[in-house]
Amino acid sequence: MIKYESIIYGSQSDRAFIVEVPELPGCMANGQTYVEAVTNAKVVISEWIETAQELGRDIPTLKGRLLYA
C-alpha cells in the first residue's frame, strides 16, 4: 500500500471522522470511528490510484513529510 499524507479530523455535526488525502485531489473518506475512517481511506486511496491508471492519468509521487510548517 502506498502511503500518502492524510489529514484526519472529527466532525461534530456528523459525529464521524473525516480523512482527507491532499495529494490525491478529491480523495476523502469517513467513518463512525477513527479506525473505520482510516480503513475506508485505504480503500479509497487504492480505488483513486486504480481509476487514475485506467484513465491514463499521472499518479502523484509521495511528497513525504514536511520539514517545516
Backbone as CSV, one residue per row, in Angstrom:
resi,resn,N_x,N_y,N_z,CA_x,CA_y,CA_z,C_x,C_y,C_z
1,MET,0.847,-1.185,0.000,0.000,0.000,0.000,0.882,1.234,0.000
2,ILE,0.646,2.110,-0.948,1.359,3.385,-0.985,0.737,4.279,0.072
3,LYS,1.575,4.946,0.825,1.074,5.763,1.931,1.198,7.246,1.602
4,TYR,0.073,7.890,1.499,0.019,9.321,1.252,-0.326,10.041,2.551
5,GLU,0.098,11.293,2.618,-0.231,12.107,3.787,-1.757,12.169,3.917
6,SER,-2.235,12.015,5.129,-3.675,12.065,5.389,-3.945,13.027,6.532
7,ILE,-5.003,13.777,6.388,-5.442,14.691,7.439,-6.726,14.103,8.010
8,ILE,-6.727,13.877,9.324,-7.872,13.241,9.980,-8.448,14.211,11.012
9,TYR,-9.743,14.404,10.944,-10.381,15.274,11.926,-11.788,14.777,12.218
10,GLY,-12.295,15.210,13.346,-13.645,14.827,13.747,-14.647,15.863,13.298
11,SER,-15.839,15.415,12.981,-16.931,16.305,12.607,-18.030,16.167,13.651
12,GLN,-18.226,17.222,14.427,-19.257,17.192,15.469,-20.654,17.033,14.875
13,SER,-20.915,17.756,13.791,-22.268,17.716,13.219,-22.607,16.343,12.642
14,ASP,-21.610,15.640,12.091,-21.847,14.318,11.516,-21.558,13.187,12.497
15,ARG,-20.922,13.536,13.609,-20.485,12.531,14.582,-19.676,11.434,13.894
16,ALA,-18.709,11.899,13.097,-17.880,10.981,12.320,-16.462,11.531,12.237
17,PHE,-15.561,10.696,11.777,-14.195,11.112,11.491,-14.063,11.241,9.977
18,ILE,-13.359,12.266,9.543,-13.139,12.545,8.127,-11.646,12.395,7.848
19,VAL,-11.307,11.770,6.724,-9.921,11.643,6.294,-9.803,12.282,4.922
20,GLU,-8.902,13.266,4.796,-8.611,13.891,3.510,-7.209,13.489,3.093
21,VAL,-7.023,13.275,1.796,-5.716,12.921,1.248,-5.355,14.032,0.259
22,PRO,-4.655,15.079,0.728,-4.422,16.270,-0.085,-3.675,16.023,-1.398
23,GLU,-2.797,15.045,-1.432,-2.007,14.787,-2.636,-2.824,14.124,-3.751
24,LEU,-4.004,13.610,-3.420,-4.877,12.972,-4.400,-6.176,13.783,-4.454
25,PRO,-6.295,14.699,-5.399,-7.449,15.606,-5.440,-8.790,14.877,-5.348
26,GLY,-9.610,15.351,-4.417,-10.940,14.787,-4.229,-10.993,13.493,-3.436
27,CYS,-9.851,13.029,-2.963,-9.792,11.750,-2.249,-10.101,11.984,-0.766
28,MET,-11.256,11.477,-0.345,-11.707,11.629,1.039,-12.455,10.378,1.465
29,ALA,-12.514,10.159,2.758,-13.287,9.051,3.316,-13.782,9.465,4.696
30,ASN,-14.721,8.704,5.215,-15.191,8.961,6.571,-15.530,7.647,7.244
31,GLY,-15.835,7.743,8.533,-16.227,6.574,9.300,-16.728,7.004,10.657
32,GLN,-17.487,6.150,11.305,-18.027,6.469,12.624,-16.959,6.430,13.710
33,THR,-15.867,5.694,13.457,-14.741,5.650,14.394,-13.470,6.024,13.634
34,TYR,-12.426,6.345,14.389,-11.130,6.672,13.799,-10.635,5.510,12.931
35,VAL,-10.690,4.312,13.473,-10.193,3.124,12.754,-11.007,2.889,11.482
36,GLU,-12.305,3.033,11.569,-13.153,2.838,10.391,-12.821,3.869,9.317
37,ALA,-12.620,5.116,9.713,-12.299,6.164,8.750,-10.968,5.896,8.052
38,VAL,-9.963,5.496,8.805,-8.652,5.198,8.219,-8.729,3.973,7.313
39,THR,-9.460,2.964,7.724,-9.646,1.766,6.894,-10.335,2.134,5.586
40,ASN,-11.377,2.948,5.661,-12.080,3.391,4.458,-11.165,4.221,3.566
41,ALA,-10.308,5.034,4.171,-9.378,5.858,3.394,-8.405,4.989,2.601
42,LYS,-7.941,3.904,3.187,-7.034,2.999,2.467,-7.706,2.441,1.218
43,VAL,-8.978,2.092,1.340,-9.724,1.569,0.190,-9.867,2.651,-0.877
44,VAL,-10.227,3.855,-0.449,-10.447,4.949,-1.392,-9.142,5.344,-2.092
45,ILE,-8.028,5.329,-1.372,-6.732,5.623,-1.999,-6.447,4.604,-3.094
46,SER,-6.633,3.339,-2.809,-6.406,2.293,-3.811,-7.308,2.486,-5.028
47,GLU,-8.572,2.790,-4.779,-9.515,2.992,-5.875,-9.162,4.243,-6.679
48,TRP,-8.706,5.303,-6.000,-8.306,6.535,-6.682,-7.159,6.239,-7.640
49,ILE,-6.150,5.514,-7.151,-4.983,5.179,-7.972,-5.392,4.280,-9.138
50,GLU,-6.209,3.279,-8.867,-6.671,2.358,-9.909,-7.423,3.105,-11.010
51,THR,-8.304,4.004,-10.622,-9.080,4.776,-11.597,-8.171,5.684,-12.411
52,ALA,-7.232,6.349,-11.755,-6.296,7.222,-12.470,-5.489,6.421,-13.494
53,GLN,-5.045,5.231,-13.122,-4.299,4.385,-14.051,-5.162,3.989,-15.246
54,GLU,-6.403,3.618,-14.996,-7.314,3.231,-16.083,-7.557,4.389,-17.044
55,LEU,-7.566,5.606,-16.523,-7.807,6.789,-17.346,-6.519,7.360,-17.950
56,GLY,-5.386,6.747,-17.622,-4.106,7.206,-18.146,-3.607,8.491,-17.504
57,ARG,-4.064,8.770,-16.306,-3.645,9.991,-15.601,-2.423,9.718,-14.744
58,ASP,-1.684,10.780,-14.468,-0.495,10.665,-13.625,-0.883,10.368,-12.182
59,ILE,-0.069,9.554,-11.548,-0.240,9.258,-10.123,0.766,10.129,-9.379
60,PRO,0.310,10.991,-8.473,1.251,11.845,-7.746,2.267,11.016,-6.958
61,THR,3.505,11.479,-6.963,4.529,10.820,-6.170,4.402,11.302,-4.731
62,LEU,4.838,10.481,-3.827,4.779,10.847,-2.410,5.681,12.050,-2.157
63,LYS,5.152,13.045,-1.487,5.935,14.225,-1.159,6.720,14.012,0.131
64,GLY,6.274,13.092,0.920,6.959,12.858,2.191,6.572,13.865,3.243
65,ARG,7.279,13.795,4.293,6.979,14.621,5.462,7.473,16.052,5.273
66,LEU,6.680,17.009,5.743,7.097,18.411,5.704,8.257,18.633,6.656
67,LEU,9.216,19.412,6.223,10.357,19.718,7.087,10.087,20.936,7.958
68,TYR,9.076,21.692,7.598,8.716,22.880,8.365,7.229,23.132,8.210
69,ALA,6.698,23.938,9.114,5.281,24.275,8.999,5.066,25.750,9.177
